[in-house]
């Protein structure tokens, strides 16, 4: 694997729109090098017989069936509201029109 240079890190930082000082650039050369070595090591894992998955644990949909049923009437829902307008909760305006 090729070695990262300070110019490579500066170029990547520019692409990411991150300003790095000279000290940070020098530090990131080593840190990014370690990250790239780790990724290269993981890419060598034998995964030919591994089935792709979206999650390491089997997930089960825990939602209830979508069944039409009776719901709370508007008058009952608004019974405790301090103010209401046309069967809706009335709240104070917080934004101006402009």
N, C-alpha and C positions, 0 to 999 in steps of 0.2 A: 504494500500500500504506500502511496506517495505521502511525503511529509507535508503538512500544512505550513505555509509561510505566513509571516506577519501581513504581507500584502493580501493573501487569500482571506485572512480574517477581516482585514479592513474592508475588502470588497464585499464580503458577506454582511458585515455591519452596515455598510452603505445601502445594500439592497433591502435590509430590514429597517432602514432609517433609524439606526441606533448609533448614537455618538459615543465613542470609546476613547478614553485617554490613552496615551502611549503605554502607561503601566497596565491598563486594562487589556490593551491589545496583546501585550506580551504574555499576560496571564491566560488570556483566552486561547492563544495558540496551543498551549499545553493541554488545557481543558477540552477543547474541541478535538484535539488529537486522541485523547483518551476515549471520548464519546464515539468517535469514528472507529477506533479499534474494537470497542465493545459491540458496536453494530455489526462489524465485519465478523466477529466471533459468533454472534447470534445467527447470522445468515448462513453459517456453516452447519447448523443443526440439521440432523436427518429428519426431514418433514415429509418425505415422499408418501408415506402411508397415513399421514394425519389428515383427518377429515376437517375441512374448514368449519368454523363455528363463529357465532356472533357473541357468545358469552361462555365463560368456562364452566358455568353451572347450568343445568337444564332449567329453563324458565317455563312457568306455566301461567297462562293468562288467568288472573284471579278476578276479573271483572264479572259482574252478574250479567245474565242474558238481557238483551234489550227488549223489554216487554212493556207494552203500554199499560199503565195503571193510573189510578186516580191520584191527583196531586192536590196540593194546597190551593184553595181558591184565593183569588186576588184580595177579596175583602178580608179573609182570615189572615193573609200574609201582611196586609197593611194595618191590621187592627192595632198594633202597638207602635206604629210610626208616629213621630211627633207631627209631621206634616205630610200631606199627600196631594197629588194633583193628577187627575185623569187616570186613576188606578195605578199610579206610580209613586215611588218615594220622591218627595221633594227635598232637595238639598240646597244649601246656599251656593251661589255662583262663586267660583274661585278664580276664574280666568276672565280677562276682558275680551271684548269682541275683536280687538285689533291684534 
